[in-house]
């Protein structure tokens, strides 16, 4: 199974340690096409490349994936775009959202009937969500 993991890059790297754990766990279920998102220096796979090159590369990965798993706690235009494009192609999408006091998830994600949205507080809850989703 090919898994496209989406996590905030330019929108903020506050959750990098969480991305590392999620990607590591997702590998139990298949090939994670975007493992570079867990790179704390983000130097792998040419993140210094031209924006068009990154756009085309990432969409190729989205379209070749069986499922998109998106951590949507940190607002990101890129993640929203990737989710929308995946849904257009009929690719399954699992969104993970960490509840935070005073913050709300975008209605465009929270209200979308074509994806699975799961809220969590801990990495252990994320692992249970992933296990249940892929069963």
HULIN-V32911 format. One record per residue. RES is the residue in one letter. SS is DSSP state (A for helix, B for strand, O for the rest). PSI is psi in radians with two decimals (NA if undefined). BURIAL is + if it has 24 or more other C-alpha atoms within 12 Angstrom, else -. Layout:
res->[RES | RES]
ss->[SS | SS]
psi->[PSI | PSI]
burial->[BURIAL | BURIAL]
This chain:
res->[X | X | X | X | X | X | X | X | X | X | X | X | X | X | X | X | X | X | X | X | X | X | X | X | X | X | X | X | X | X | X | X | X | X | X | X | X | X | X | X | X | X | X | X | X | X | X | X | X | X | X | X | X | X | X | X | X | X | X | X | X | X | X | X | X | X | X | X | X | X | X | X | X | X | X | X | X | X | X | X | X | X | X | X | X | X | X | X | X | X | X | X | X | X | X | X | X | X | X | X | X | X | X | X | X | X | X | X | X | X | X | X | X | X | X | X | X | X | X | X | X | X | X | X | X | X | X | X | X | X | X | X | X | X | X]
ss->[O | B | B | B | B | B | O | O | O | O | O | O | O | O | O | A | A | A | A | A | A | A | A | A | A | A | O | O | O | O | B | B | O | O | A | A | A | A | O | O | O | O | O | A | A | A | O | O | O | O | A | A | A | A | A | A | A | A | A | A | A | A | A | A | O | O | B | B | B | B | B | O | O | O | O | O | A | A | A | A | A | A | A | A | A | A | A | A | O | O | O | B | B | B | B | B | B | B | O | O | O | O | O | O | O | O | A | A | A | A | O | O | O | O | O | B | B | B | B | B | O | O | A | A | A | A | A | A | A | A | A | A | A | A | O]
psi->[2.42 | 2.19 | 2.21 | 1.98 | 2.25 | 2.22 | 2.70 | 2.32 | -1.22 | -0.37 | -0.10 | 2.43 | 0.41 | -0.48 | 0.37 | -0.73 | -0.63 | -0.75 | -0.72 | -0.83 | -0.74 | -0.83 | -0.77 | -0.74 | -0.67 | -0.48 | -0.31 | -0.33 | -0.11 | -2.96 | 2.17 | 1.96 | -0.40 | 0.77 | -0.44 | -0.33 | -0.41 | 0.04 | 2.00 | -0.43 | -0.26 | 0.82 | -0.19 | 2.71 | 0.53 | 0.75 | -0.12 | 0.10 | 2.87 | 2.51 | -0.68 | -0.69 | -0.77 | -0.79 | -0.90 | -0.72 | -0.85 | -0.67 | -0.63 | -0.75 | -0.77 | -0.88 | -0.39 | -0.04 | 2.75 | -0.46 | 2.54 | 2.22 | 2.06 | 2.22 | 1.95 | 0.31 | -0.80 | 2.08 | 2.34 | 2.11 | -0.68 | -0.78 | -0.77 | -0.73 | -0.80 | -0.72 | -0.82 | -0.78 | -0.68 | -0.80 | -0.65 | -0.60 | 0.03 | 0.33 | 2.38 | 2.51 | 2.23 | 2.11 | 2.33 | 2.23 | 2.13 | 2.05 | 2.41 | 2.34 | 2.31 | -0.03 | 2.52 | 2.57 | 2.55 | 2.38 | -0.44 | -0.45 | -0.90 | -0.54 | 0.03 | 2.08 | -0.13 | 0.11 | 2.90 | 2.16 | 2.20 | 2.31 | 2.61 | 2.92 | -0.48 | 2.84 | -0.55 | -0.65 | -0.67 | -0.77 | -0.70 | -0.70 | -0.80 | -0.80 | -0.82 | -0.65 | -0.74 | -0.07 | NA]
burial->[- | + | + | + | + | + | + | + | + | - | - | - | + | - | + | + | - | + | + | + | + | + | + | + | + | + | + | - | + | + | - | + | + | + | + | + | + | + | + | - | - | - | - | - | - | - | - | - | - | - | - | - | - | - | - | - | - | + | + | - | + | + | + | + | + | + | + | + | + | + | + | + | + | + | + | + | - | + | + | + | - | + | + | + | + | + | + | - | - | - | + | + | + | + | + | + | + | + | - | - | - | - | - | - | + | - | - | - | + | - | - | - | - | - | + | + | + | + | + | - | - | - | + | - | - | + | + | - | + | + | - | - | - | + | -]
